[in-house]
Amino acid sequence: QVQLVESGGGLVQPGGSLRVSCAASGSIFSRYDMGWYRQTPGKQRELVAAITSGGSTNYADVVKARFTISRDNAKNTVYLQMNSLKPEDTAVYYCNARHIIISRYDYWGQGTQVTVSS
């Protein structure tokens, strides 16, 4: 069992930056691929960025060159640095952890609201 707690969301002006964090506990963090997803009302949850246990990254086209995902295995934490934010980035951001071998070991955080508005 993995517990995920997101933090760092908030209100930011267009063009601004924000970093959200996801602290994991309860299992061996390095054995999980991690991802950030986001969701707006009435829409499906979508992948924003992902990072494997080995550090390989993947981004949605709409955030490439603006967002950076990273992980600190010593701190059991994954980060999403968001730059040049746009109003359309407004969403609830969720952290996901998926075991690298046992895919049914798939966990979600409670989400953190990011609002981009002037």
Order of alpha helices (4+ residues) and beta strands (2+ residues): beta-beta-beta-beta-beta-beta-beta-beta-beta-beta-beta
